[in-house]
Amino acid sequence: MRNRLLFLIISFTILPFIVLEAEEDPGKAWLNKVTKTPPGPFNKIRPLAVSYSLSWKGKMNAGKMDFALTEPYQGVYLAKASGQSAGLPRALFPYNFSGTSQTDATNLKPLTFKFKDEMKTKSYDYSLLFQPNQMISHTDLTDKKTGKKTPYHRVYRFEDDVARDLMSTILYLRSQPLTKGQKVSLITATFNKPYLTNYTVLGREKKTIKRKTYNAIKLDVNISKIHSNMTIEPYTKIEQATIWISDDEFRLPLEFQGDIFIGYISAQMTSRKWL
């Protein structure tokens, strides 16, 4: 469970939250603050491959993640990701995942999302289909000991076409000017549930990773749970989170740092290249 949550949090950054407070926005009022503007000036991206290393408490190797984005046919971005836990975390909680995502390259709206994660005794297969104003979620839980498969199906309906998956969130966020003080509020589905993801741009600074220094954009991040009645609640398992996005032609996450209920976790980019 710990490794699964670690990968979930990292995914928000490559993945991608602090403006709204549930108690200050009763009912569905928060929906009016969700960002609905078209993609910004950085809406195009070339095929690329990126790798990240994951760590726990700043010292312990926790795993790795590889990601590739291509445009196999005009107008559709295809993202593929895979990863696994490593070191002591893997000995305690073996975990592997893989997934694909399709995004409309013209408006950066999500099309489909498929994800599979495997633990020692069970596995999950997630599938999301995005349609105007709704998200169709299907999950198959498999017990590895018995082979029993339990399906879950749900439809989330919104007043506007605002639901996104992880990849379309990354692409939309990187497209924005990301000027100091800018706020972006998105509804992002991770695995099979939507969350309110809010970003505040703190400014620009130098960021050194693996002895290499980058121009970076620093963002404060916060997550809220979205309940079935469309009310929200702060996601208390993450106390604080920060993302650094490269301020260059890539405009992708360089590093994520988060203080969560199991301790301090981070993800750092180890390589990137155009394909």
C-alpha positions in Angstrom: 0.0 0.0 0.0 2.8 2.4 0.8 4.5 1.9 -2.5 1.2 2.2 -4.4 0.6 5.5 -2.7 4.1 6.6 -3.5 3.6 6.0 -7.2 0.2 7.6 -7.1 1.7 10.8 -5.7 4.6 10.8 -8.1 2.1 10.4 -11.0 0.4 13.7 -10.1 3.6 15.4 -11.1 4.5 13.4 -14.5 2.4 13.5 -13.0 0.7 16.7 -11.2 -2.3 21.1 -6.0 -3.5 24.7 -2.9 -6.1 27.1 -3.5 -9.4 25.8 -2.4 -10.5 24.7 1.1 -13.5 22.4 1.3 -15.0 24.2 4.3 -14.9 27.5 2.5 -16.6 26.3 -0.7 -19.9 24.6 0.2 -21.6 22.4 -2.2 -20.6 22.6 -5.9 -19.3 26.2 -5.8 -15.7 25.0 -6.2 -16.5 23.8 -9.7 -16.8 27.4 -10.8 -13.1 27.8 -10.1 -11.9 24.9 -12.2 -9.6 26.1 -15.0 -11.5 25.8 -18.3 -9.4 28.1 -20.6 -7.9 26.6 -23.8 -4.3 25.3 -23.8 -1.6 27.9 -23.5 1.2 28.8 -25.9 3.3 25.7 -25.1 0.7 23.3 -26.4 2.9 21.4 -28.8 5.5 18.8 -27.8 7.8 16.5 -29.7 8.1 12.7 -29.0 10.3 12.1 -26.0 11.4 9.7 -23.3 11.9 10.5 -19.6 13.0 8.5 -16.6 12.7 9.2 -12.9 14.2 7.7 -9.7 12.1 7.6 -6.6 13.3 7.9 -3.0 11.9 7.7 0.5 13.0 9.9 3.3 15.6 11.5 1.1 18.0 8.5 1.4 16.4 5.2 0.5 16.0 4.1 -3.1 12.3 3.4 -3.6 12.0 2.6 -7.3 12.0 3.9 -10.8 9.6 5.1 -13.5 10.0 5.3 -17.3 7.8 7.4 -19.5 7.5 7.9 -23.3 5.3 10.2 -25.3 4.7 9.8 -29.1 2.2 10.9 -31.7 1.6 7.6 -33.6 -1.0 9.2 -35.8 -1.7 12.8 -36.4 -3.8 14.5 -33.7 -3.4 12.0 -30.9 -0.6 11.8 -28.3 0.1 8.3 -26.9 1.8 8.0 -23.6 3.3 4.8 -22.1 4.6 4.5 -18.6 6.1 1.7 -16.5 7.8 1.4 -13.2 8.5 -0.7 -10.1 9.6 -0.5 -6.5 13.2 -1.2 -5.6 15.5 -1.8 -2.7 14.1 -2.3 0.8 10.6 -1.0 -0.2 10.4 -3.7 -2.9 11.4 -6.4 -0.4 8.6 -5.2 1.9 6.1 -4.2 -0.7 6.8 -5.6 -4.2 5.0 -3.4 -6.8 5.0 -3.0 -10.6 2.9 -0.9 -12.8 2.3 -0.1 -16.5 -0.1 2.2 -18.3 -1.1 3.9 -21.5 -3.0 7.2 -22.2 -4.4 8.8 -25.3 -4.8 12.6 -25.5 -6.3 14.8 -28.2 -3.3 16.8 -29.5 -5.4 19.7 -30.7 -7.1 20.6 -27.4 -5.2 18.4 -24.9 -8.4 16.7 -23.8 -8.1 13.1 -22.6 -9.5 10.2 -24.6 -8.6 7.0 -22.9 -6.5 5.9 -19.9 -5.5 2.3 -19.0 -3.4 1.3 -16.0 -2.4 -1.9 -14.3 -0.7 -2.2 -10.9 0.5 -5.4 -9.4 1.2 -6.2 -5.7 2.1 -9.4 -4.0 -1.3 -10.8 -3.5 -3.5 -8.8 -5.9 -3.6 -6.7 -9.0 -5.8 -3.9 -10.4 -6.7 -3.1 -14.0 -8.1 0.4 -14.5 -9.8 1.8 -17.6 -11.1 5.3 -18.1 -13.1 6.5 -21.0 -13.6 10.3 -21.4 -16.7 11.7 -23.0 -18.2 15.2 -23.0 -19.1 16.1 -19.4 -18.5 12.6 -18.1 -15.8 10.0 -17.2 -16.6 6.3 -17.3 -14.5 4.3 -14.9 -14.0 0.5 -14.8 -11.8 -1.5 -12.5 -11.1 -5.2 -12.2 -9.6 -6.4 -8.9 -7.9 -9.8 -9.1 -7.0 -11.9 -6.1 -3.7 -13.7 -7.1 -4.2 -16.5 -4.6 -7.7 -17.5 -5.7 -7.9 -16.0 -9.2 -11.2 -14.4 -8.3 -11.9 -11.2 -10.3 -14.1 -8.4 -8.9 -15.3 -5.7 -11.2 -16.2 -2.1 -10.3 -18.0 0.3 -12.6 -18.9 3.9 -12.2 -19.8 7.0 -14.2 -18.8 10.5 -13.0 -20.8 13.3 -14.5 -19.8 16.9 -14.5 -21.5 20.1 -15.5 -18.7 20.9 -18.0 -16.1 19.0 -19.9 -13.5 19.2 -17.1 -12.3 15.7 -16.2 -8.7 14.8 -17.1 -6.3 11.9 -16.7 -2.7 12.2 -15.5 -1.2 12.7 -19.0 -3.7 15.3 -20.2 -3.1 17.1 -16.9 0.7 17.2 -17.5 0.3 18.4 -21.1 -2.2 21.1 -20.2 -0.2 22.3 -17.2 3.0 22.5 -19.3 1.2 24.5 -22.0 0.4 27.4 -19.6 2.6 30.5 -19.3 3.2 29.6 -15.6 3.9 33.1 -14.5 4.5 33.8 -10.8 1.3 33.8 -8.9 -0.7 32.0 -11.6 -3.2 29.4 -10.3 -4.4 26.4 -12.2 -7.2 24.2 -10.9 -7.9 20.9 -12.6 -10.0 17.7 -12.0 -7.6 14.8 -12.4 -8.3 11.1 -12.3 -5.7 8.8 -10.8 -6.4 5.1 -11.2 -10.2 5.3 -11.1 -11.3 8.3 -9.0 -11.2 12.1 -9.8 -9.4 14.5 -7.5 -9.3 18.3 -7.5 -5.7 19.2 -8.2 -4.7 22.8 -7.6 -1.4 24.5 -8.5 0.1 27.8 -7.5 3.2 29.1 -9.4 5.8 30.3 -6.8 8.3 31.6 -9.2 11.5 30.7 -11.1 14.8 29.5 -9.7 17.8 27.3 -10.4 17.4 23.6 -9.6 20.3 21.2 -9.4 19.6 17.5 -10.0 22.3 14.8 -10.3 25.0 17.5 -10.5 23.3 19.3 -13.4 21.6 22.7 -13.0 18.4 23.6 -14.7 16.2 26.7 -15.0 13.1 25.7 -13.2 9.5 26.8 -12.4 8.5 26.1 -8.8 4.9 25.2 -8.0 3.0 24.6 -4.8 0.7 21.6 -5.0 -2.5 20.5 -3.1 -5.0 17.7 -3.6 -8.7 17.5 -2.5 -10.9 14.4 -2.7 -14.1 14.7 -4.8 -17.0 12.9 -3.2 -19.9 11.4 -5.2 -22.1 14.3 -4.3 -19.6 16.7 -5.8 -18.4 18.2 -2.5 -14.7 18.3 -1.8 -12.5 17.5 1.2 -8.7 18.1 1.7 -6.6 15.0 1.0 -4.9 14.8 4.4 -2.5 12.0 3.5 -0.4 14.6 1.7 0.6 17.5 4.1 2.8 19.4 1.7 4.0 19.0 -1.9 6.2 20.9 -4.4 7.0 20.4 -8.1 9.8 21.9 -10.2 9.1 22.0 -13.9 12.0 22.7 -16.4 11.8 26.2 -17.8 12.9 25.1 -21.3 11.6 23.4 -24.4 10.8 20.2 -22.5 8.7 21.9 -19.7 8.4 18.6 -17.8 8.7 17.8 -14.1 12.3 17.8 -12.9 11.6 16.9 -9.3 8.7 16.3 -6.9 9.0 16.6 -3.1 6.2 15.6 -0.7 5.6 15.2 3.0 3.0 12.5 3.4 1.8 10.2 6.1 4.6 7.7 5.6 7.3 10.3 5.6 9.2 12.5 3.1 9.3 11.2 -0.5 10.7 12.5 -3.7 11.1 11.8 -7.4 14.0 13.2 -9.6 14.5 13.1 -13.3 17.4 10.9 -14.3 17.3 11.3 -18.1 15.3 12.8 -20.9 15.6 12.9 -24.6 13.7 13.7 -27.8 12.8 10.6 -29.8 
